Amino acid sequence: MNGLIVVIGCLVGYAVFRHSKGSQPEAETKGDPAAAICVALAVATLLMFLFGAGGDLSEGGSEPSGHPSPSATAPR
């Protein structure tokens, strides 16, 4: 799933690069690489948030188990 999200982000970034103008209008550049990279990262991040890619809390992550944790207090 994570690989697919990265591929989609790269494809969207490539589309932005091909359809955007360069930052210097007098130069004959095809696109703006900075905008393409930013859009690719934004799309990949958004898709990761939407599809929950990354960690799984059901396998002992940071989800509380309902049992009290032992406290580290010194005996008196």
C-alpha positions as CSV (number, residue, x, y, z in Angstrom):
1,M,0.0,0.0,0.0
2,N,2.8,2.4,0.9
3,G,4.5,1.8,-2.5
4,L,1.3,2.6,-4.3
5,I,0.9,5.9,-2.5
6,V,4.5,6.9,-3.4
7,V,3.9,6.0,-7.0
8,I,0.7,8.1,-7.1
9,G,2.5,11.0,-5.5
10,C,5.3,10.7,-8.1
11,L,2.8,10.6,-11.0
12,V,1.0,13.7,-9.7
13,G,4.3,15.5,-9.2
14,Y,5.4,14.6,-12.8
15,A,2.0,15.9,-14.1
16,V,2.5,19.2,-12.3
17,F,6.1,19.4,-13.6
18,R,4.9,18.9,-17.2
19,H,2.1,21.4,-17.0
20,S,3.7,24.2,-15.0
21,K,5.8,27.0,-16.3
22,G,9.3,27.6,-15.1
23,S,10.1,30.3,-12.6
24,Q,11.9,32.4,-15.2
25,P,9.6,33.3,-18.1
26,E,12.3,34.1,-20.5
27,A,13.9,30.7,-20.2
28,E,12.5,27.8,-22.2
29,T,12.0,25.4,-19.3
30,K,9.2,22.9,-19.2
31,G,8.3,23.0,-15.6
32,D,9.0,24.0,-12.0
33,P,10.8,21.2,-10.2
34,A,10.3,22.8,-6.7
35,A,6.5,23.0,-7.2
36,A,6.5,19.4,-8.5
37,I,8.3,18.1,-5.5
38,C,6.1,20.0,-3.1
39,V,2.9,18.7,-4.7
40,A,4.2,15.1,-4.8
41,L,5.1,15.2,-1.1
42,A,1.7,16.8,-0.3
43,V,-0.2,14.2,-2.2
44,A,1.7,11.3,-0.7
45,T,1.2,12.8,2.9
46,L,-2.5,13.3,2.3
47,L,-3.0,9.8,1.0
48,M,-1.1,8.3,3.9
49,F,-3.3,10.2,6.3
50,L,-6.5,9.2,4.4
51,F,-5.6,5.5,4.1
52,G,-3.9,5.1,7.5
53,A,-0.6,3.9,6.0
54,G,2.2,3.5,8.4
55,G,1.9,2.0,11.9
56,D,-0.6,-0.5,13.1
57,L,-1.9,0.2,16.6
58,S,-3.5,-3.2,17.1
59,E,-0.1,-5.0,17.4
60,G,1.0,-3.4,20.6
61,G,1.5,0.2,19.5
62,S,0.7,3.1,21.7
63,E,-2.9,2.1,22.3
64,P,-3.6,1.6,26.0
65,S,-4.2,-2.1,27.0
66,G,-6.4,-1.4,30.0
67,H,-3.9,-2.7,32.6
68,P,-2.2,-0.3,34.9
69,S,1.5,0.2,34.2
70,P,3.9,-0.5,37.1
71,S,5.1,2.7,38.7
72,A,8.8,3.2,39.4
73,T,8.8,4.4,43.0
74,A,11.5,3.6,45.5
75,P,10.5,1.7,48.7
76,R,10.6,3.7,51.9
